[in-house]
Amino acid sequence: MKKQWISLLLVSVLGSIPIQAAEPVIKSIGESKYVIETGNLSMIIDAAGGAKIRSFKYKDAEVISQSPMRETFGSTFWTSPQNEWNWPPVAEYDKLPYTVEQTPQSLIMTGQVSPKYKYRIRKEFKADAGGNAIAITYFIINESDETRRVAPWEITRVPNEGIVFFDASSGTITPADLIPFTQEYGVSWYHTDARNGNRKINADGKGWLAYTNNNLLLVKTFPDLESSQPAPAEAEIQLYVNSGKTYLELESQGAYTELKPGESLSYTVRWYLMPVNSESITSQQLISKARALFN
């Protein structure tokens, strides 16, 4: 009887104590690659390859494009507007090695200054409290001797399969009818297709962008912009569809910001990933699951 009483007491006491999420695991895995693990999530970043995110998994299930084609894999970060540098991406931001500082709670990777454009990019990767997301904070540092305007821009490549959805009316998507979006529950939906020709749209969203494929739901959250805040000819949300059944780019941008010499801006995107049953889940359930992650 005494043992039973003690057991009941322990259950009662322990039941009132909040269970803390396990501390994230941050470590080098060789070849200049680092991994952050938290809960069931893991993210691999390639410091030598422009600090690109090369993998994002729920347990063993991958959501990022692993295509061997050039410029079709991983998640990267650029400055906006694009018309200031055009193409290809600036090597110091996108391809060249970043230095690495590792703390118990985060990875901080710092790029080289672009000799031509005079910006430096820094990225901080950190697990959210609770273990259900990984937050990436991007910094653009003005290393020039003049005041300039710039916006942050994250680009994530995923397979051209599944569904992309975000909170925006069809009237905010331009060019109209370039990508076949439908409207349901106030949300815009794109069921991926294969067509000849590359396509890209701009949209005024509400601070989140979601993608579901292969029984996974990826949700990214970021600052919600007013329509006047993006850089010229750019937008809070962008979707690029490469020709054929190859890959998509899930893109978000922050506010077009004035930076004096030595000043920097920051832009945080939180990445959530969870399992779903792609065959049976409804549109309304997808919206509910996406919004429940950040509301």
Backbone torsions as a table, in degrees:
resi	resn	phi	psi	omega
1	MET	NA	-40.3	179.5
2	LYS	-63.4	-42.0	179.1
3	LYS	-62.3	-41.1	-179.9
4	GLN	-63.8	-42.0	179.9
5	TRP	-62.4	-42.9	178.6
6	ILE	-63.3	-42.0	179.4
7	SER	-61.7	-44.3	179.4
8	LEU	-63.4	-39.3	178.6
9	LEU	-62.9	-44.3	179.6
10	LEU	-62.7	-43.1	178.3
11	VAL	-61.0	-42.6	-179.1
12	SER	-63.5	-45.2	-177.7
13	VAL	-69.2	-48.6	-177.1
14	LEU	-66.4	-31.0	179.7
15	GLY	-65.3	-20.9	-179.8
16	SER	-90.9	-4.5	-178.6
17	ILE	-96.7	123.5	178.9
18	PRO	-58.5	136.0	177.1
19	ILE	-82.7	122.2	-177.8
20	GLN	-82.6	139.3	175.9
21	ALA	-66.6	147.7	178.8
22	ALA	-62.2	145.4	177.7
23	GLU	-62.8	143.0	178.5
24	PRO	-66.0	151.5	175.1
25	VAL	-102.9	124.3	179.0
26	ILE	-126.7	121.4	-175.7
27	LYS	-156.1	159.0	172.5
28	SER	-79.7	138.9	176.9
29	ILE	-118.9	19.8	175.7
30	GLY	89.1	162.3	179.9
31	GLU	54.0	38.3	178.2
32	SER	64.1	19.1	177.7
33	LYS	-104.3	146.2	-179.2
34	TYR	-130.7	150.4	179.4
35	VAL	-125.2	141.8	168.9
36	ILE	-115.2	126.3	178.0
37	GLU	-121.2	131.4	177.0
38	THR	-149.3	126.7	-174.4
39	GLY	57.2	-127.1	177.7
40	ASN	-94.8	6.1	-175.7
41	LEU	-100.1	145.7	171.0
42	SER	-142.8	140.5	179.5
43	MET	-131.1	131.8	178.0
44	ILE	-111.2	130.8	-179.3
45	ILE	-120.6	136.1	-178.2
46	ASP	-102.5	98.2	-177.0
47	ALA	-63.3	-35.0	-177.8
48	ALA	-76.5	-18.4	-177.7
49	GLY	-110.7	52.2	176.8
50	GLY	76.4	18.4	-176.8
51	ALA	53.6	36.5	175.7
52	LYS	-72.0	146.8	169.5
53	ILE	-81.5	115.8	-175.4
54	ARG	-94.8	-20.7	-176.5
55	SER	-154.2	142.6	171.1
56	PHE	-143.0	116.4	-171.7
57	LYS	-126.9	148.1	162.2
58	TYR	-103.6	112.6	-170.2
59	LYS	54.1	-115.9	-178.2
60	ASP	-103.0	5.8	-174.8
61	ALA	-94.0	122.6	-174.6
62	GLU	-94.9	139.9	177.3
63	VAL	-111.3	-22.8	-176.5
64	ILE	-82.6	144.8	176.1
65	SER	-62.3	130.1	177.6
66	GLN	-109.9	18.9	-177.2
67	SER	-58.1	139.5	177.1
68	PRO	-79.9	-5.6	179.3
69	MET	-63.5	145.4	179.5
70	ARG	-61.7	134.2	176.6
71	GLU	64.0	25.8	-176.7
72	THR	-123.6	15.3	-175.2
73	PHE	-133.6	161.0	171.1
74	GLY	71.0	-179.1	179.2
75	SER	-122.6	132.5	-174.5
76	THR	-129.2	-174.5	-176.9
77	PHE	-148.5	132.7	-179.1
78	TRP	-130.4	170.5	169.4
79	THR	-90.8	153.6	179.0
80	SER	-127.1	147.0	10.4
81	PRO	-81.1	154.3	-177.5
82	GLN	-67.6	-28.7	-176.3
83	ASN	-65.9	-8.7	176.0
84	GLU	-77.5	-24.3	-179.9
85	TRP	-128.6	-17.1	173.8
86	ASN	66.2	-112.8	-177.1
87	TRP	-152.9	143.7	4.4
88	PRO	-78.8	174.4	177.2
89	PRO	-58.7	151.0	-179.5
90	VAL	-65.7	123.3	-171.7
91	ALA	-60.2	-38.4	-178.1
92	GLU	-64.4	-27.4	178.4
93	TYR	-86.3	-36.3	-161.8
94	ASP	-108.6	-27.1	-169.8
95	LYS	-131.6	-34.4	-172.6
96	LEU	-75.9	160.6	-175.9
97	PRO	-63.1	146.9	172.4
98	TYR	-110.0	145.7	171.3
99	THR	-76.5	158.4	-174.3
100	VAL	-127.5	131.3	170.2
101	GLU	-120.8	123.6	-178.0
102	GLN	-111.2	128.9	174.5
103	THR	-118.1	171.1	177.8
104	PRO	-60.9	-24.1	-174.8
105	GLN	-111.1	-10.6	-172.4
106	SER	-157.3	164.4	168.2
107	LEU	-114.7	131.5	177.5
108	ILE	-120.1	119.4	-179.1
109	MET	-118.2	131.4	-174.4
110	THR	-122.9	128.6	-177.9
111	GLY	-90.0	177.9	178.6
112	GLN	-85.0	156.9	175.3
113	VAL	-73.9	133.3	173.9
114	SER	-73.1	120.2	179.5
115	PRO	-60.4	-30.6	-176.6
116	LYS	-85.9	-42.3	-172.1
117	TYR	-104.8	-12.1	170.3
118	LYS	65.6	27.3	170.9
119	TYR	-111.1	152.1	171.2
120	ARG	-121.5	139.9	179.0
121	ILE	-107.8	137.1	173.3
122	ARG	-128.4	142.7	-179.3
123	LYS	-130.1	131.5	176.2
124	GLU	-117.4	123.2	-178.4
125	PHE	-108.5	128.6	-174.5
126	LYS	-151.4	137.8	176.3
127	ALA	-74.8	136.0	174.2
128	ASP	-69.0	151.1	174.2
129	ALA	-60.0	135.1	-178.3
130	GLY	101.1	-17.0	173.9
131	GLY	75.9	16.0	-177.7
132	ASN	-105.2	6.7	179.9
133	ALA	-159.9	160.0	170.7
134	ILE	-120.6	127.7	-177.9
135	ALA	-101.6	133.0	174.6
136	ILE	-115.2	121.3	174.7
137	THR	-106.9	121.3	-179.7
138	TYR	-100.6	141.9	176.5
139	PHE	-123.4	136.2	169.8
140	ILE	-113.6	121.5	-176.7
141	ILE	-110.5	126.5	178.5
142	ASN	-82.1	104.9	-179.2
143	GLU	-98.0	11.0	179.2
144	SER	-89.2	-179.8	177.9
145	ASP	-106.2	23.4	178.9
146	GLU	-137.3	156.0	176.3
147	THR	-76.1	133.4	-174.8
148	ARG	-139.8	165.9	177.0
149	ARG	-120.0	139.5	-175.6
150	VAL	-157.6	158.3	176.1
151	ALA	-130.6	151.6	177.7
152	PRO	-85.3	152.6	-171.7
153	TRP	-151.5	112.4	176.7
154	GLU	-101.1	136.8	-176.1
155	ILE	-129.1	117.8	-177.0
156	THR	-121.3	122.6	-176.1
157	ARG	-97.9	128.2	-179.7
158	VAL	-131.8	162.7	177.8
159	PRO	-61.2	148.6	177.7
160	ASN	-81.6	67.9	178.7
161	GLU	-147.3	153.5	176.1
162	GLY	91.3	-147.3	-172.3
163	ILE	-136.3	139.0	170.9
164	VAL	-111.0	135.8	176.9
165	PHE	-148.2	150.2	-179.9
166	PHE	-158.9	162.9	-174.7
167	ASP	-85.6	96.8	178.8
168	ALA	-162.7	146.0	175.1
169	SER	-79.5	155.0	-178.1
170	SER	-60.4	-27.0	-178.7
171	GLY	-68.7	-17.1	179.7
172	THR	-90.1	-6.3	-176.4
173	ILE	-90.5	120.8	179.9
174	THR	-132.7	146.0	-8.3
175	PRO	-65.3	145.9	180.0
176	ALA	-68.4	142.6	173.4
177	ASP	68.4	8.2	177.8
178	LEU	-74.6	-39.5	174.8
179	ILE	-119.7	132.6	-172.7
180	PRO	-76.1	83.6	175.6
181	PHE	-84.6	147.8	170.2
182	THR	-117.9	163.1	179.4
183	GLN	-115.6	129.3	177.5
184	GLU	-152.3	128.3	-178.3
185	TYR	56.5	33.9	178.5
186	GLY	75.7	8.3	-176.2
187	VAL	-115.8	145.8	177.7
188	SER	-91.9	134.9	-175.4
189	TRP	-126.1	136.6	172.9
190	TYR	-125.2	113.5	173.4
191	HIS	-88.9	115.0	-168.1
192	THR	-56.2	146.4	-178.8
193	ASP	-139.5	169.8	179.0
194	ALA	-118.6	115.2	177.9
195	ARG	-135.1	157.3	173.7
196	ASN	-74.5	142.4	178.2
197	GLY	97.2	140.7	176.4
198	ASN	-81.1	144.2	-177.2
199	ARG	-135.7	144.7	179.0
200	LYS	-147.2	138.3	177.5
201	ILE	-125.9	159.2	172.1
202	ASN	-114.5	146.3	177.8
203	ALA	-148.1	149.0	174.5
204	ASP	-95.3	98.6	-175.5
205	GLY	-92.1	-161.3	-178.9
206	LYS	-130.5	37.6	171.6
207	GLY	87.3	14.1	174.5
208	TRP	-154.2	155.9	-177.2
209	LEU	-147.1	132.5	-174.3
210	ALA	-130.1	154.9	-178.4
211	TYR	-147.5	131.6	176.8
212	THR	-126.7	135.3	-178.0
213	ASN	-167.9	146.6	172.9
214	ASN	55.2	40.6	178.5
215	ASN	62.3	29.0	175.3
216	LEU	-126.7	148.3	173.0
217	LEU	-121.7	116.0	175.7
218	LEU	-101.8	125.9	176.3
219	VAL	-126.1	130.0	176.3
220	LYS	-118.7	133.5	178.0
221	THR	-117.8	149.2	-174.9
222	PHE	-160.3	170.1	-178.7
223	PRO	-59.5	132.8	176.6
224	ASP	-80.6	125.0	-175.1
225	LEU	-99.3	149.0	164.8
226	GLU	-72.5	157.7	-175.6
227	SER	-61.4	-21.6	-178.9
228	SER	-87.4	-6.1	-170.4
229	GLN	-86.8	-29.8	-179.6
230	PRO	-64.9	163.0	175.3
231	ALA	-64.2	159.6	-179.9
232	PRO	-55.2	132.3	178.5
233	ALA	67.2	14.0	179.1
234	GLU	-118.2	-175.3	-175.8
235	ALA	-158.0	162.9	178.1
236	GLU	-60.1	-42.7	179.0
237	ILE	-122.2	136.4	174.7
238	GLN	-136.1	145.9	175.2
239	LEU	-130.3	124.5	176.7
240	TYR	-112.6	130.0	178.2
241	VAL	-116.3	116.0	179.4
242	ASN	-75.1	154.8	-177.1
243	SER	-58.2	139.5	178.9
244	GLY	76.0	-165.0	-178.9
245	LYS	-97.4	64.3	-173.2
246	THR	-108.1	-73.2	-178.2
247	TYR	-157.2	163.8	174.7
248	LEU	-118.3	157.5	169.2
249	GLU	-118.9	118.8	172.9
250	LEU	-90.5	117.1	-171.0
251	GLU	-127.0	143.2	172.6
252	SER	-139.3	150.4	179.7
253	GLN	-131.1	152.1	176.0
254	GLY	-100.1	-171.9	-174.3
255	ALA	-71.3	143.4	174.6
256	TYR	-73.0	114.6	-165.0
257	THR	-124.7	139.7	175.4
258	GLU	-83.8	129.6	178.4
259	LEU	-123.8	126.1	172.4
260	LYS	-79.6	166.1	177.7
261	PRO	-52.3	128.4	180.0
262	GLY	86.2	-11.9	-180.0
263	GLU	-81.6	161.9	178.9
264	SER	-139.4	159.9	170.8
265	LEU	-118.0	160.3	176.5
266	SER	-128.8	152.6	-176.5
267	TYR	-148.8	118.0	-175.9
268	THR	-109.3	130.1	175.1
269	VAL	-121.6	127.9	177.4
270	ARG	-102.1	130.4	-178.4
271	TRP	-106.2	122.1	175.6
272	TYR	-114.8	144.4	177.9
273	LEU	-145.6	130.0	-178.0
274	MET	-146.6	157.6	178.2
275	PRO	-79.9	145.3	172.8
276	VAL	-142.0	161.4	174.4
277	ASN	-94.0	99.1	-173.7
278	SER	-62.0	-26.7	-176.3
279	GLU	-78.7	-27.8	-173.4
280	SER	-115.3	-15.9	-175.6
281	ILE	-71.7	140.6	-179.2
282	THR	-93.7	166.4	178.0
283	SER	-60.0	-42.9	-179.0
284	GLN	-63.9	-38.1	178.1
285	GLN	-67.7	-37.9	176.8
286	LEU	-62.0	-44.0	178.9
287	ILE	-61.9	-45.3	-179.3
288	SER	-60.7	-43.6	-179.9
289	LYS	-65.5	-41.3	179.8
290	ALA	-63.2	-48.9	-176.2
291	ARG	-69.7	-30.9	-180.0
292	ALA	-64.8	-22.6	-178.4
293	LEU	-70.4	-29.6	-173.9
294	PHE	-126.9	-1.5	177.8
295	ASN	-89.1	NA	NA
